Amino acid sequence: MSNRRRAAALGAVSLGLIALSACEKPTPLATVTVGDRTVTTEATSKCYLEGKQLTEQAFLACLQGKPEKTITVRPGDKVRIGVDPAIAEKGWVVAAGTAGKSGLLKDTTYRSFDAESLLADAQSGAAASEVTLNIIETGKAQEYLGVWQFKLKTAD
């Protein structure tokens, strides 16, 4: 290998290492699957502080956030939700908007729901045409560590 090629290779490796050191550490992932369609997302930087507790104000703002990922559901569909083991280790809950749809799920990385149960309004029981699905990592009671969001939308 010529000196010029060695220098170019060394330069490329150095630039790659610098670029990697400037990157943020990715958050754990949450995934929603309906039939053969799957969407995966990370929590936004404001909604995950690498295992540190979110303030109540930040947590509430995260619940009201606008999801970047959307998945379409139909009556009778199973909605499968999966989380990284790092989330499951501390515990997580599923909410449609702010209405809880599960109890604390600890040491389990997977849960499935009927689409209708996630779209049902907590007050009236009527089906909504879309809902924000919040996956909330929680440690101890009232300790919120992260929020991952998806939009569930009924097929037209």
Secondary structure as UniProt FT lines:
FT   HELIX           3..22
FT   STRAND          29..34
FT   TURN            35..36
FT   STRAND          37..42
FT   TURN            45..46
FT   STRAND          48..49
FT   TURN            50..51
FT   HELIX           56..63
FT   STRAND          70..73
FT   TURN            75..76
FT   STRAND          78..83
FT   HELIX           85..90
FT   STRAND          92..96
FT   TURN            97..98
FT   STRAND          99..100
FT   STRAND          110..114
FT   HELIX           115..119
FT   TURN            122..124
FT   STRAND          130..138
FT   TURN            141..142
FT   STRAND          144..154
//
